[in-house]
């Protein structure tokens, strides 16, 4: 089967490196702008919640960071799977680049959730709450992936073995998503995909969605920067990298 | 302004959550940029070593 040209280009490290260089300032600009506008709106303009008062404002960062964490895992697992099946090194580079970012966003979701839990549930942490437990498992999957890689000196072997862990761990993502529906947990149910439409009025929904978009752009900016680093690391001795660093005024 | 900062008595919770999130974003940017710069520096060092090795060979041949 003949594959389209763009497919080959997306597997080519020099092409992807240059594409990332061109796209990154825009992705960064849009991400920062959305986070600034959304953050101001969330803290200063959106009305207080009739039940929770002002503390509900954590809703503009907590679900968003949790979403980016789980989305990052899906990106990592798909990239690792592609790398494993078609032996595309660039795909493994994407997977490695995603892991630390995903881990940090998942950590952020757990911390903000914990801070929110204290005034609303009366506790920072609830052992046995399925949503919290599977989200914690997500953090350990990211960290486990990175630690497993660190155990190998040979990069190709690290790529292949860690890819298996990444792909197997993806079953955790739908479990996290549906945990608040399957089990009767302390964690509140879905807001955006609640039955009968979003459980929010527009003056809250707009900044809520802006923050989702802002964190997503920010994530891809970080991912492309780390991917560039990973490409240079892997292709260090190649001619195009040597030309690149020579051209940059070494 | 004071009222805004007080967050209806939940200042400690709201500002800590936002502060930690901002810190995570900033540290992420710093780490990503540092690894990119580090990778480029190592590639440059490799280029330097290759050049000096070639020059040494040329000197030996002379």
Contacts between the chains, C-beta under 8 A, distances in Angstrom:
chain1	res1	chain2	res2	distance
A	35	B	25	7.8
A	39	B	18	7.6
A	43	B	4	7.8
A	43	B	14	7.7
A	43	B	18	7.3
A	44	B	4	6.4
A	48	B	8	6.5
A	53	B	8	4.7
A	53	B	9	7.7
A	53	B	10	6.6
A	54	B	7	4.2
A	54	B	8	3.6
A	54	B	9	7.6
A	54	B	10	4.9
A	54	B	14	6.3
A	55	B	7	7.2
A	55	B	8	7.5
A	55	B	10	3.9
A	55	B	13	5.3
A	55	B	14	6.1
A	57	B	7	7.2
A	57	B	14	5.3
A	58	B	13	7.1
A	58	B	14	6.5
A	58	B	17	4.8
A	61	B	17	6.3
A	61	B	18	6.4
A	61	B	21	4.9
A	62	B	17	7.3
A	65	B	21	6.5
A	65	B	24	7.8
A	100	B	31	7.1
A	101	B	28	6.2
A	101	B	32	7.8
A	104	B	24	5.3
A	104	B	27	7.3
A	104	B	28	5.6
A	105	B	24	7.3
A	107	B	24	7.1
A	108	B	20	6.7
A	108	B	21	5.5
A	108	B	24	4.6
A	111	B	17	7.5
A	111	B	20	5.5
A	112	B	17	4.5
A	112	B	20	6.9
A	112	B	21	6.3
A	115	B	13	5.3
A	115	B	16	5.7
A	115	B	17	4.6
A	115	B	20	7.8
A	116	B	13	6.9
A	116	B	17	6.7
A	118	B	13	6.7
A	119	B	10	6.2
A	119	B	13	5.6
A	218	B	25	6.5
A	222	B	28	5.3
A	222	B	29	6.9
A	222	B	32	5.1
A	225	B	32	4.1
A	225	B	33	6.4
A	225	B	36	5.6
A	226	B	32	4.9
A	226	B	35	6.3
A	226	B	36	7.5
A	228	B	36	5.4
A	228	B	39	7.8
A	229	B	32	7.2
A	229	B	35	4.1
A	229	B	36	4.1
A	229	B	38	7.2
A	229	B	39	4.4
A	230	B	35	8.0
A	230	B	39	7.6
A	232	B	36	7.3
A	232	B	39	3.8
A	232	B	40	5.8
A	232	B	42	7.9
A	232	B	43	5.5
A	233	B	39	4.6
A	233	B	42	7.3
A	236	B	39	7.6
A	236	B	42	6.4
A	236	B	43	4.7
A	236	B	46	5.5
A	237	B	46	6.4
A	241	B	43	5.2
A	242	B	43	7.1
A	242	B	46	7.8
A	242	B	47	5.2
A	242	B	50	7.8
A	244	B	43	7.6
A	245	B	40	5.9
A	245	B	43	4.8
A	245	B	44	4.5
A	245	B	47	5.8
A	246	B	47	6.4
A	248	B	40	7.2
A	250	B	44	4.5
A	250	B	47	6.6
A	250	B	48	7.6
